[in-house]
């Protein structure tokens, strides 16, 4: 191992140790929950509302899906599939 490779290896080992120390979560009193736009608890639980899409969006999804299916069929054919 060259001295440059060894130095890089030792540097990466040090970085890994530092990352582990930094990955401990902040104390509860320092953790931020919620905001003005998304109050505390707004992301939790099940929603009883359905997601609604405009017809324009549905059309776009359909076009994208059709294009993906065409590419998959073409790729499958090129690989010798059915």
Buried (B, 14 or more C-beta within 10 A) or exposed (E): EEEEEEEEEEEEEEEEEEEEEEEEEEEEEEEEEEEEEEEEEEEEEEEEEEEEEEEEEEEEEEEEEEEEEEEEEEEEEEEEEE
